[in-house]
Amino acid sequence: MTSEERIHSAICPKCKGNGYIRAKQIIFQVWNWSLGYSRVKDCEICNSQGEINYEEPKIVPFNGRSNCPHN
């Protein structure tokens, strides 16, 4: 076993890989009719990249000594 950190990437769940999101601004709403507009904003989670990076946890080998981090 090695104790290397592995970095993986995944598609951003908020923008679905586009890098931007569409924010709807409602000005006036009556029952199910509304008047408004939408604007495009940058995704805050992935910084407009479309992917997020995360690290896999380290694997520490157990060697049975007293200075083992698992104790």
NUTI-537264 format. One record per atom (N, C-alpha, C, O, CB): atom name; residue number from 1; residue in three letters; x, y, z; chain. Coordinates in steps of 0.001 Angstrom, whole numbers, plus 524288, in hexadecimal, padded with zeros to 5 digits. Glycine has a CB too. Layout:
% residues N
+------+-----+------+-------+-------+-------+-------+
: atom :  nr : rest :    xx :    yy :    zz : kette :
+------+-----+------+-------+-------+-------+-------+
:   CA : NUM :  ALA :     X :     Y :     Z :     A :
...
+------+-----+------+-------+-------+-------+-------+
END
This chain:
% residues 71
+------+-----+------+-------+-------+-------+-------+
: atom :  nr : rest :    xx :    yy :    zz : kette :
+------+-----+------+-------+-------+-------+-------+
:    N :   1 :  MET : 8033D : 7FB5D : 80000 :     A :
:   CA :   1 :  MET : 80000 : 80000 : 80000 :     A :
:    C :   1 :  MET : 80366 : 804DD : 80000 :     A :
:    O :   1 :  MET : 80786 : 80502 : 80279 :     A :
:   CB :   1 :  MET : 7FC52 : 80001 : 804B4 :     A :
:    N :   2 :  THR : 801AA : 808BE : 7FD44 :     A :
:   CA :   2 :  THR : 8047F : 80DAC : 7FD3E :     A :
:    C :   2 :  THR : 80147 : 811D9 : 7FFEF :     A :
:    O :   2 :  THR : 7FC82 : 81160 : 80059 :     A :
:   CB :   2 :  THR : 805DA : 80F58 : 7F7A5 :     A :
:    N :   3 :  SER : 803D7 : 815E4 : 801BE :     A :
:   CA :   3 :  SER : 80119 : 81A16 : 80467 :     A :
:    C :   3 :  SER : 800FE : 81EFA : 800FC :     A :
:    O :   3 :  SER : 801AB : 82351 : 802F2 :     A :
:   CB :   3 :  SER : 803AE : 81B44 : 809B1 :     A :
:    N :   4 :  GLU : 8002B : 81E4F : 7FC04 :     A :
:   CA :   4 :  GLU : 7FFEC : 822A7 : 7F862 :     A :
:    C :   4 :  GLU : 7FA7A : 8250F : 7F870 :     A :
:    O :   4 :  GLU : 7F695 : 82259 : 7F932 :     A :
:   CB :   4 :  GLU : 80162 : 820DD : 7F2DB :     A :
:    N :   5 :  GLU : 7FA45 : 82A29 : 7F7A1 :     A :
:   CA :   5 :  GLU : 7F53D : 82CBC : 7F714 :     A :
:    C :   5 :  GLU : 7F3C2 : 82CAA : 7F155 :     A :
:    O :   5 :  GLU : 7F6EA : 82E02 : 7EDF6 :     A :
:   CB :   5 :  GLU : 7F565 : 8326D : 7F93F :     A :
:    N :   6 :  ARG : 7EF15 : 82B22 : 7F044 :     A :
:   CA :   6 :  ARG : 7ED44 : 82AF6 : 7EAE4 :     A :
:    C :   6 :  ARG : 7E914 : 82F18 : 7EA36 :     A :
:    O :   6 :  ARG : 7E579 : 82F82 : 7ED5E :     A :
:   CB :   6 :  ARG : 7EB2A : 82574 : 7E96F :     A :
:    N :   7 :  ILE : 7E995 : 8321F : 7E617 :     A :
:   CA :   7 :  ILE : 7E5E3 : 8364A : 7E508 :     A :
:    C :   7 :  ILE : 7E258 : 83491 : 7E08F :     A :
:    O :   7 :  ILE : 7E430 : 832FA : 7DC6A :     A :
:   CB :   7 :  ILE : 7E8C2 : 83B7E : 7E3B1 :     A :
:    N :   8 :  HIS : 7DD40 : 834E8 : 7E175 :     A :
:   CA :   8 :  HIS : 7D95E : 83372 : 7DD99 :     A :
:    C :   8 :  HIS : 7D63B : 8383D : 7DC19 :     A :
:    O :   8 :  HIS : 7D614 : 83C13 : 7DF00 :     A :
:   CB :   8 :  HIS : 7D5C6 : 82F15 : 7DFAE :     A :
:    N :   9 :  SER : 7D3C5 : 83809 : 7D7A5 :     A :
:   CA :   9 :  SER : 7D058 : 83C4E : 7D60B :     A :
:    C :   9 :  SER : 7CAF5 : 83A11 : 7D4C7 :     A :
:    O :   9 :  SER : 7CA6B : 83597 : 7D31C :     A :
:   CB :   9 :  SER : 7D2A6 : 83F4D : 7D13D :     A :
:    N :  10 :  ALA : 7C6FB : 83D59 : 7D5A2 :     A :
:   CA :  10 :  ALA : 7C19E : 83BC3 : 7D49D :     A :
:    C :  10 :  ALA : 7BEAA : 8406B : 7D266 :     A :
:    O :  10 :  ALA : 7C043 : 844E6 : 7D31C :     A :
:   CB :  10 :  ALA : 7BEF0 : 839AC : 7D9A9 :     A :
:    N :  11 :  ILE : 7BA6F : 83F5D : 7CFC3 :     A :
:   CA :  11 :  ILE : 7B732 : 84387 : 7CD95 :     A :
:    C :  11 :  ILE : 7B483 : 84666 : 7D20A :     A :
:    O :  11 :  ILE : 7B28E : 843F8 : 7D5B3 :     A :
:   CB :  11 :  ILE : 7B31C : 84150 : 7C9A7 :     A :
:    N :  12 :  CYS : 7B46E : 84B86 : 7D1B9 :     A :
:   CA :  12 :  CYS : 7B216 : 84EC8 : 7D5C5 :     A :
:    C :  12 :  CYS : 7AC34 : 84DB5 : 7D616 :     A :
:    O :  12 :  CYS : 7A985 : 84DE5 : 7D219 :     A :
:   CB :  12 :  CYS : 7B322 : 854A8 : 7D4A9 :     A :
:    N :  13 :  PRO : 7AA25 : 84C95 : 7DACB :     A :
:   CA :  13 :  PRO : 7A496 : 84B5C : 7DB43 :     A :
:    C :  13 :  PRO : 7A109 : 8501D : 7DAAF :     A :
:    O :  13 :  PRO : 79C6C : 84F83 : 7D975 :     A :
:   CB :  13 :  PRO : 7A393 : 848D3 : 7E06E :     A :
:    N :  14 :  LYS : 7A313 : 854CF : 7DB8A :     A :
:   CA :  14 :  LYS : 79FC2 : 85972 : 7DB4A :     A :
:    C :  14 :  LYS : 79EF0 : 85B42 : 7D5AB :     A :
:    O :  14 :  LYS : 79A80 : 85C2E : 7D40F :     A :
:   CB :  14 :  LYS : 7A223 : 85DDA : 7DE83 :     A :
:    N :  15 :  CYS : 7A32B : 85BC6 : 7D2AC :     A :
:   CA :  15 :  CYS : 7A2B6 : 85DC1 : 7CD4A :     A :
:    C :  15 :  CYS : 7A27E : 8595B : 7C948 :     A :
:    O :  15 :  CYS : 7A1BE : 85A62 : 7C4A5 :     A :
:   CB :  15 :  CYS : 7A749 : 8615A : 7CC09 :     A :
:    N :  16 :  LYS : 7A320 : 85484 : 7CAF6 :     A :
:   CA :  16 :  LYS : 7A2EA : 84FE7 : 7C797 :     A :
:    C :  16 :  LYS : 7A709 : 85009 : 7C342 :     A :
:    O :  16 :  LYS : 7A61A : 84E25 : 7BEF0 :     A :
:   CB :  16 :  LYS : 79D84 : 84F6C : 7C530 :     A :
:    N :  17 :  GLY : 7ABA0 : 85249 : 7C473 :     A :
:   CA :  17 :  GLY : 7AFF7 : 85252 : 7C0CA :     A :
:    C :  17 :  GLY : 7B022 : 856F6 : 7BD25 :     A :
:    O :  17 :  GLY : 7B3C7 : 85760 : 7BA09 :     A :
:   CB :  17 :  GLY : 7AFD4 : 84D91 : 7BDAD :     A :
:    N :  18 :  ASN : 7AC5A : 85A7B : 7BD60 :     A :
:   CA :  18 :  ASN : 7AC57 : 85EFC : 7B9E3 :     A :
:    C :  18 :  ASN : 7AFF5 : 86358 : 7BBAE :     A :
:    O :  18 :  ASN : 7B221 : 86626 : 7B86F :     A :
:   CB :  18 :  ASN : 7A6E6 : 86111 : 7B95F :     A :
:    N :  19 :  GLY : 7B0A4 : 863F7 : 7C0C1 :     A :
:   CA :  19 :  GLY : 7B3D6 : 86829 : 7C2D1 :     A :
:    C :  19 :  GLY : 7B0B9 : 86D09 : 7C41C :     A :
:    O :  19 :  GLY : 7B2D8 : 870BD : 7C653 :     A :
:   CB :  19 :  GLY : 7B807 : 8697A : 7BF05 :     A :
:    N :  20 :  TYR : 7ABCB : 86D16 : 7C2C5 :     A :
:   CA :  20 :  TYR : 7A871 : 87185 : 7C40F :     A :
:    C :  20 :  TYR : 7A30D : 86F8A : 7C597 :     A :
:    O :  20 :  TYR : 7A196 : 86B22 : 7C457 :     A :
:   CB :  20 :  TYR : 7A80F : 87562 : 7BF68 :     A :
:    N :  21 :  ILE : 7A021 : 872D7 : 7C84E :     A :
:   CA :  21 :  ILE : 79AC7 : 8718C : 7C9C9 :     A :
:    C :  21 :  ILE : 7973E : 87604 : 7C81F :     A :
:    O :  21 :  ILE : 798FB : 87A7A : 7C7AE :     A :
:   CB :  21 :  ILE : 79A50 : 87080 : 7CFC6 :     A :
:    N :  22 :  ARG : 79265 : 874D8 : 7C738 :     A :
:   CA :  22 :  ARG : 78E92 : 878C5 : 7C5A9 :     A :
:    C :  22 :  ARG : 78B43 : 87A18 : 7CA71 :     A :
:    O :  22 :  ARG : 78898 : 876BB : 7CC9B :     A :
:   CB :  22 :  ARG : 78B15 : 876CA : 7C102 :     A :
:    N :  23 :  ALA : 78B77 : 87F02 : 7CC0C :     A :
:   CA :  23 :  ALA : 78887 : 880CA : 7D09A :     A :
:    C :  23 :  ALA : 783AF : 883B4 : 7CEBC :     A :
:    O :  23 :  ALA : 78410 : 88766 : 7CBAD :     A :
:   CB :  23 :  ALA : 78BF5 : 88455 : 7D431 :     A :
:    N :  24 :  LYS : 77F2F : 8820A : 7D093 :     A :
:   CA :  24 :  LYS : 77A4D : 8848B : 7CF0F :     A :
:    C :  24 :  LYS : 778E2 : 888BC : 7D304 :     A :
:    O :  24 :  LYS : 778FF : 887CD : 7D7BB :     A :
:   CB :  24 :  LYS : 775DE : 8807F : 7CE95 :     A :
:    N :  25 :  GLN : 7778C : 88D58 : 7D117 :     A :
:   CA :  25 :  GLN : 775DC : 891B2 : 7D454 :     A :
:    C :  25 :  GLN : 77028 : 892C0 : 7D31C :     A :
:    O :  25 :  GLN : 76EDA : 8944A : 7CEBE :     A :
:   CB :  25 :  GLN : 77949 : 896A9 : 7D365 :     A :
:    N :  26 :  ILE : 76CC2 : 891F2 : 7D6EA :     A :
:   CA :  26 :  ILE : 7672D : 892DD : 7D623 :     A :
:    C :  26 :  ILE : 765E7 : 8985E : 7D807 :     A :
:    O :  26 :  ILE : 766F4 : 899C0 : 7DC83 :     A :
:   CB :  26 :  ILE : 763CB : 88EAF : 7D915 :     A :
:    N :  27 :  ILE : 763A1 : 89B7A : 7D48D :     A :
:   CA :  27 :  ILE : 76231 : 8A0D0 : 7D5DE :     A :
:    C :  27 :  ILE : 75CAA : 8A104 : 7D80B :     A :
:    O :  27 :  ILE : 75BAE : 8A39B : 7DBF9 :     A :
:   CB :  27 :  ILE : 762AB : 8A45A : 7D115 :     A :
:    N :  28 :  PHE : 75917 : 89E4E : 7D582 :     A :
:   CA :  28 :  PHE : 75396 : 89E84 : 7D6F1 :     A :
:    C :  28 :  PHE : 75135 : 8992B : 7D60A :     A :
:    O :  28 :  PHE : 75234 : 896BB : 7D203 :     A :
:   CB :  28 :  PHE : 750A0 : 8A2C9 : 7D3C7 :     A :
:    N :  29 :  GLN : 74E12 : 8974C : 7D9BD :     A :
:   CA :  29 :  GLN : 74BB4 : 89222 : 7D92D :     A :
:    C :  29 :  GLN : 7460D : 89247 : 7DB1D :     A :
:    O :  29 :  GLN : 744ED : 89426 : 7DF65 :     A :
:   CB :  29 :  GLN : 74EE5 : 88DF8 : 7DC36 :     A :
:    N :  30 :  VAL : 74286 : 8903C : 7D7D3 :     A :
:   CA :  30 :  VAL : 73D0A : 88FB0 : 7D937 :     A :
:    C :  30 :  VAL : 73B7C : 88A1E : 7D7E4 :     A :
:    O :  30 :  VAL : 73BDD : 8887E : 7D361 :     A :
:   CB :  30 :  VAL : 73980 : 893CB : 7D64A :     A :
:    N :  31 :  TRP : 739BC : 8872A : 7DBCF :     A :
:   CA :  31 :  TRP : 73867 : 881A4 : 7DB61 :     A :
:    C :  31 :  TRP : 73CB9 : 87E9C : 7D89B :     A :
:    O :  31 :  TRP : 74108 : 87E33 : 7DAB3 :     A :
:   CB :  31 :  TRP : 73338 : 880F7 : 7D879 :     A :
:    N :  32 :  ASN : 73BB9 : 87C82 : 7D408 :     A :
:   CA :  32 :  ASN : 73FC8 : 87986 : 7D156 :     A :
:    C :  32 :  ASN : 7423F : 87C95 : 7CCD7 :     A :
:    O :  32 :  ASN : 7451F : 87A50 : 7C9BA :     A :
:   CB :  32 :  ASN : 73D86 : 87471 : 7CF48 :     A :
:    N :  33 :  TRP : 74139 : 88191 : 7CC6E :     A :
:   CA :  33 :  TRP : 74396 : 884E0 : 7C86D :     A :
:    C :  33 :  TRP : 7479A : 88867 : 7CB03 :     A :
:    O :  33 :  TRP : 74698 : 88A9F : 7CF28 :     A :
:   CB :  33 :  TRP : 73F5F : 8882A : 7C57D :     A :
:    N :  34 :  SER : 74C18 : 888E9 : 7C89B :     A :
:   CA :  34 :  SER : 7501C : 88C42 : 7CAE5 :     A :
:    C :  34 :  SER : 752DB : 88F60 : 7C6AE :     A :
:    O :  34 :  SER : 75335 : 88DBC : 7C22C :     A :
:   CB :  34 :  SER : 75413 : 88903 : 7CDFC :     A :
:    N :  35 :  LEU : 754C3 : 893D3 : 7C838 :     A :
:   CA :  35 :  LEU : 757BF : 89742 : 7C4C8 :     A :
:    C :  35 :  LEU : 75D2B : 897AF : 7C71A :     A :
:    O :  35 :  LEU : 75DC7 : 8990F : 7CBAB :     A :
:   CB :  35 :  LEU : 7551A : 89CCB : 7C42B :     A :
:    N :  36 :  GLY : 76106 : 89689 : 7C40A :     A :
:   CA :  36 :  GLY : 76656 : 896C2 : 7C607 :     A :
:    C :  36 :  GLY : 76A46 : 895FF : 7C1B4 :     A :
:    O :  36 :  GLY : 768F6 : 89608 : 7BD14 :     A :
:   CB :  36 :  GLY : 76724 : 892B2 : 7CA3B :     A :
:    N :  37 :  TYR : 76F13 : 89551 : 7C349 :     A :
:   CA :  37 :  TYR : 7734B : 89489 : 7BF8A :     A :
:    C :  37 :  TYR : 77738 : 890C5 : 7C1F3 :     A :
:    O :  37 :  TYR : 7770C : 88FB3 : 7C6A3 :     A :
:   CB :  37 :  TYR : 775F4 : 899D7 : 7BE05 :     A :
:    N :  38 :  SER : 77AAF : 88ED0 : 7BEC9 :     A :
:   CA :  38 :  SER : 77EC9 : 88B60 : 7C0C2 :     A :
:    C :  38 :  SER : 7840D : 88D8F : 7BF19 :     A :
:    O :  38 :  SER : 7848D : 8900F : 7BB05 :     A :
:   CB :  38 :  SER : 77E0F : 885AC : 7BEBE :     A :
:    N :  39 :  ARG : 787E9 : 88C90 : 7C24E :     A :
:   CA :  39 :  ARG : 78D34 : 88E4F : 7C111 :     A :
:    C :  39 :  ARG : 790FE : 889DB : 7C21E :     A :
:    O :  39 :  ARG : 78FE0 : 88650 : 7C52C :     A :
:   CB :  39 :  ARG : 78EB6 : 8933C : 7C44C :     A :
:    N :  40 :  VAL : 79559 : 88A15 : 7BF9E :     A :
:   CA :  40 :  VAL : 79946 : 885F7 : 7C010 :     A :
:    C :  40 :  VAL : 79D4E : 887A7 : 7C41E :     A :
:    O :  40 :  VAL : 79F4A : 88C07 : 7C3F9 :     A :
:   CB :  40 :  VAL : 79BEC : 884D1 : 7BAA9 :     A :
:    N :  41 :  LYS : 79E7D : 8840A : 7C7C8 :     A :
:   CA :  41 :  LYS : 7A25C : 8850A : 7CBD6 :     A :
:    C :  41 :  LYS : 7A686 : 880D0 : 7CB99 :     A :
:    O :  41 :  LYS : 7A587 : 87C75 : 7C9D2 :     A :
:   CB :  41 :  LYS : 79FC9 : 8853D : 7D153 :     A :
:    N :  42 :  ASP : 7AB2C : 88223 : 7CD64 :     A :
:   CA :  42 :  ASP : 7AF55 : 87E47 : 7CDD1 :     A :
:    C :  42 :  ASP : 7AE32 : 87A99 : 7D25D :     A :
:    O :  42 :  ASP : 7AC01 : 87C39 : 7D653 :     A :
:   CB :  42 :  ASP : 7B4B2 : 880F8 : 7CE89 :     A :
:    N :  43 :  CYS : 7AFA9 : 875BF : 7D1CE :     A :
:   CA :  43 :  CYS : 7AEE1 : 871DA : 7D5EB :     A :
:    C :  43 :  CYS : 7B2FA : 872B6 : 7DA2E :     A :
:    O :  43 :  CYS : 7B7A7 : 872F7 : 7D915 :     A :
:   CB :  43 :  CYS : 7AF38 : 86C29 : 7D3AB :     A :
:    N :  44 :  GLU : 7B129 : 87329 : 7DF17 :     A :
:   CA :  44 :  GLU : 7B4BA : 87421 : 7E36C :     A :
:    C :  44 :  GLU : 7B781 : 86F30 : 7E53C :     A :
:    O :  44 :  GLU : 7BBD1 : 86F7C : 7E758 :     A :
:   CB :  44 :  GLU : 7B1CA : 87685 : 7E7EF :     A :
:    N :  45 :  ILE : 7B520 : 86AB4 : 7E474 :     A :
:   CA :  45 :  ILE : 7B75E : 865D4 : 7E670 :     A :
:    C :  45 :  ILE : 7BC36 : 86441 : 7E34E :     A :
:    O :  45 :  ILE : 7C038 : 862E0 : 7E594 :     A :
:   CB :  45 :  ILE : 7B347 : 8616E : 7E643 :     A :
:    N :  46 :  CYS : 7BBDC : 86475 : 7DE2D :     A :
:   CA :  46 :  CYS : 7C03D : 862A5 : 7DAEA :     A :
:    C :  46 :  CYS : 7C35E : 86725 : 7D885 :     A :
:    O :  46 :  CYS : 7C6E8 : 8662F : 7D569 :     A :
:   CB :  46 :  CYS : 7BE33 : 85F24 : 7D694 :     A :
:    N :  47 :  ASN : 7C227 : 86BFC : 7D9E2 :     A :
:   CA :  47 :  ASN : 7C4D2 : 87098 : 7D7BD :     A :
:    C :  47 :  ASN : 7C492 : 870B0 : 7D1C7 :     A :
:    O :  47 :  ASN : 7C873 : 871E0 : 7CF32 :     A :
:   CB :  47 :  ASN : 7CA8A : 870B5 : 7D987 :     A :
:    N :  48 :  SER : 7C019 : 86F77 : 7CFA5 :     A :
:   CA :  48 :  SER : 7BEFA : 86F8A : 7CA08 :     A :
:    C :  48 :  SER : 7C24E : 86BB7 : 7C6E7 :     A :
:    O :  48 :  SER : 7C314 : 86C7D : 7C238 :     A :
:   CB :  48 :  SER : 7BFC8 : 874F6 : 7C7EE :     A :
:    N :  49 :  GLN : 7C44B : 86797 : 7C967 :     A :
:   CA :  49 :  GLN : 7C762 : 863AE : 7C6AF :     A :
:    C :  49 :  GLN : 7C415 : 85F10 : 7C4D7 :     A :
:    O :  49 :  GLN : 7C581 : 85C76 : 7C10D :     A :
:   CB :  49 :  GLN : 7CBB7 : 861C3 : 7CA30 :     A :
:    N :  50 :  GLY : 7BFB6 : 85E03 : 7C773 :     A :
:   CA :  50 :  GLY : 7BC66 : 859A3 : 7C601 :     A :
:    C :  50 :  GLY : 7BDBF : 8549C : 7C8C0 :     A :
:    O :  50 :  GLY : 7BABA : 850DF : 7C88D :     A :
:   CB :  50 :  GLY : 7BCAB : 858CD : 7C055 :     A :
:    N :  51 :  GLU : 7C247 : 8546B : 7CB5B :     A :
:   CA :  51 :  GLU : 7C3F5 : 84FC7 : 7CE34 :     A :
:    C :  51 :  GLU : 7C5E5 : 8515E : 7D392 :     A :
:    O :  51 :  GLU : 7C7FA : 855A3 : 7D44D :     A :
:   CB :  51 :  GLU : 7C842 : 84CCF : 7CB2E :     A :
:    N :  52 :  ILE : 7C52C : 84DDB : 7D754 :     A :
:   CA :  52 :  ILE : 7C757 : 84EB0 : 7DC84 :     A :
:    C :  52 :  ILE : 7CB6B : 84A7C : 7DD88 :     A :
:    O :  52 :  ILE : 7CAE2 : 84612 : 7DBB4 :     A :
:   CB :  52 :  ILE : 7C2FD : 84E9B : 7E0C8 :     A :
:    N :  53 :  ASN : 7CF78 : 84BD9 : 7E06E :     A :
:   CA :  53 :  ASN : 7D39F : 8482D : 7E1C3 :     A :
:    C :  53 :  ASN : 7D327 : 846BA : 7E77D :     A :
:    O :  53 :  ASN : 7D20C : 84A0F : 7EAC7 :     A :
:   CB :  53 :  ASN : 7D916 : 84A84 : 7E095 :     A :
:    N :  54 :  TYR : 7D3FA : 841CE : 7E8AC :     A :
:   CA :  54 :  TYR : 7D3F8 : 84009 : 7EE10 :     A :
:    C :  54 :  TYR : 7D843 : 83C0D : 7EEC2 :     A :
:    O :  54 :  TYR : 7D9D2 : 8395F : 7EB14 :     A :
:   CB :  54 :  TYR : 7CE9F : 83DBB : 7EF9D :     A :
:    N :  55 :  GLU : 7DA29 : 83BB5 : 7F399 :     A :
:   CA :  55 :  GLU : 7DE76 : 83829 : 7F4CA :     A :
:    C :  55 :  GLU : 7DC66 : 83336 : 7F750 :     A :
:    O :  55 :  GLU : 7D8DE : 8335A : 7FA92 :     A :
:   CB :  55 :  GLU : 7E279 : 83ACE : 7F860 :     A :
:    N :  56 :  GLU : 7DEA4 : 82EE6 : 7F5C4 :     A :
:   CA :  56 :  GLU : 7DD64 : 829E9 : 7F830 :     A :
:    C :  56 :  GLU : 7E044 : 829AD : 7FD6B :     A :
:    O :  56 :  GLU : 7E4C5 : 82B57 : 7FDB8 :     A :
:   CB :  56 :  GLU : 7DEF0 : 82531 : 7F48D :     A :
:    N :  57 :  PRO : 7DDD2 : 827AF : 8017D :     A :
:   CA :  57 :  PRO : 7E078 : 82770 : 80695 :     A :
:    C :  57 :  PRO : 7E56C : 82429 : 80655 :     A :
:    O :  57 :  PRO : 7E5D9 : 82076 : 8034A :     A :
:   CB :  57 :  PRO : 7DCCB : 82535 : 80AB9 :     A :
:    N :  58 :  LYS : 7E91E : 8259F : 8099B :     A :
:   CA :  58 :  LYS : 7EE01 : 822B4 : 809CF :     A :
:    C :  58 :  LYS : 7ED1C : 81D5C : 80C48 :     A :
:    O :  58 :  LYS : 7E9CD : 81CB7 : 80FB5 :     A :
:   CB :  58 :  LYS : 7F22D : 825C2 : 80CDF :     A :
:    N :  59 :  ILE : 7F018 : 8199D : 80A7C :     A :
:   CA :  59 :  ILE : 7EFF9 : 8145F : 80CBC :     A :
:    C :  59 :  ILE : 7F50E : 813AF : 80FC0 :     A :
:    O :  59 :  ILE : 7F94D : 813CF : 80D80 :     A :
:   CB :  59 :  ILE : 7EF4A : 81001 : 80864 :     A :
:    N :  60 :  VAL : 7F490 : 812F7 : 814D8 :     A :
:   CA :  60 :  VAL : 7F929 : 81253 : 81828 :     A :
:    C :  60 :  VAL : 7F9B7 : 80C8A : 81966 :     A :
:    O :  60 :  VAL : 7F62D : 80A3C : 81BB1 :     A :
:   CB :  60 :  VAL : 7F8BA : 815AA : 81D47 :     A :
:    N :  61 :  PRO : 7FE11 : 80A29 : 817F2 :     A :
:   CA :  61 :  PRO : 7FEB2 : 80493 : 818FF :     A :
:    C :  61 :  PRO : 7FF57 : 80394 : 81EDB :     A :
:    O :  61 :  PRO : 801F5 : 80689 : 8219A :     A :
:   CB :  61 :  PRO : 8036D : 80263 : 815FB :     A :
:    N :  62 :  PHE : 7FCF3 : 7FF6E : 820AB :     A :
:   CA :  62 :  PHE : 7FD61 : 7FDD2 : 82622 :     A :
:    C :  62 :  PHE : 8021F : 7FA56 : 826AC :     A :
:    O :  62 :  PHE : 80293 : 7F653 : 82410 :     A :
:   CB :  62 :  PHE : 7F859 : 7FAF5 : 82808 :     A :
:    N :  63 :  ASN : 805B5 : 7FBF3 : 82A24 :     A :
:   CA :  63 :  ASN : 80A6D : 7F8D4 : 82ACC :     A :
:    C :  63 :  ASN : 80ACE : 7F66F : 8303B :     A :
:    O :  63 :  ASN : 80E9D : 7F3B7 : 83156 :     A :
:   CB :  63 :  ASN : 80F32 : 7FC22 : 829BD :     A :
:    N :  64 :  GLY : 806F5 : 7F759 : 833B7 :     A :
:   CA :  64 :  GLY : 806E6 : 7F4E4 : 838CE :     A :
:    C :  64 :  GLY : 80A24 : 7F794 : 83CE9 :     A :
:    O :  64 :  GLY : 80A61 : 7F5B0 : 84153 :     A :
:   CB :  64 :  GLY : 808A8 : 7EF8A : 8384E :     A :
:    N :  65 :  ARG : 80CA9 : 7FBE8 : 83BAD :     A :
:   CA :  65 :  ARG : 80FD2 : 7FEA6 : 83F8C :     A :
:    C :  65 :  ARG : 80C63 : 8023A : 842DA :     A :
:    O :  65 :  ARG : 807E9 : 8034D : 84176 :     A :
:   CB :  65 :  ARG : 81430 : 801D2 : 83CDF :     A :
:    N :  66 :  SER : 80E81 : 8040D : 84739 :     A :
:   CA :  66 :  SER : 80B7F : 8074F : 84AC8 :     A :
:    C :  66 :  SER : 80AC5 : 80CDA : 848B7 :     A :
:    O :  66 :  SER : 8073F : 80F98 : 84A7F :     A :
:   CB :  66 :  SER : 80E21 : 8077A : 8500D :     A :
:    N :  67 :  ASN : 80DF3 : 80E8F : 8450F :     A :
:   CA :  67 :  ASN : 80D6F : 813DB : 842FE :     A :
:    C :  67 :  ASN : 809C4 : 8140F : 83E34 :     A :
:    O :  67 :  ASN : 809D5 : 817D3 : 83B37 :     A :
:   CB :  67 :  ASN : 812D9 : 815FC : 84186 :     A :
:    N :  68 :  CYS : 806AD : 81010 : 83D92 :     A :
:   CA :  68 :  CYS : 802FE : 80FC0 : 83934 :     A :
:    C :  68 :  CYS : 7FE9E : 813D3 : 839F5 :     A :
:    O :  68 :  CYS : 7FCAB : 81451 : 83E53 :     A :
:   CB :  68 :  CYS : 800A5 : 80A1B : 838C1 :     A :
:    N :  69 :  PRO : 7FD02 : 816B5 : 835FA :     A :
:   CA :  69 :  PRO : 7F8FA : 81AAB : 8368D :     A :
:    C :  69 :  PRO : 7F38F : 8186B : 8378F :     A :
:    O :  69 :  PRO : 7F000 : 81B5B : 838E8 :     A :
:   CB :  69 :  PRO : 7F8D5 : 81DFD : 831C6 :     A :
:    N :  70 :  HIS : 7F2D0 : 81350 : 836F4 :     A :
:   CA :  70 :  HIS : 7EDB6 : 810FA : 837D3 :     A :
:    C :  70 :  HIS : 7EC99 : 80FFE : 83D99 :     A :
:    O :  70 :  HIS : 7E820 : 80EF0 : 83F03 :     A :
:   CB :  70 :  HIS : 7ED4C : 80BEE : 834D5 :     A :
:    N :  71 :  ASN : 7F085 : 8104D : 840EF :     A :
:   CA :  71 :  ASN : 7EFC8 : 80F4B : 8468E :     A :
:    C :  71 :  ASN : 7EE01 : 8141F : 8495F :     A :
:    O :  71 :  ASN : 7ED31 : 813FD : 84E1C :     A :
:   CB :  71 :  ASN : 7F4CB : 80D4B : 84907 :     A :
+------+-----+------+-------+-------+-------+-------+
END
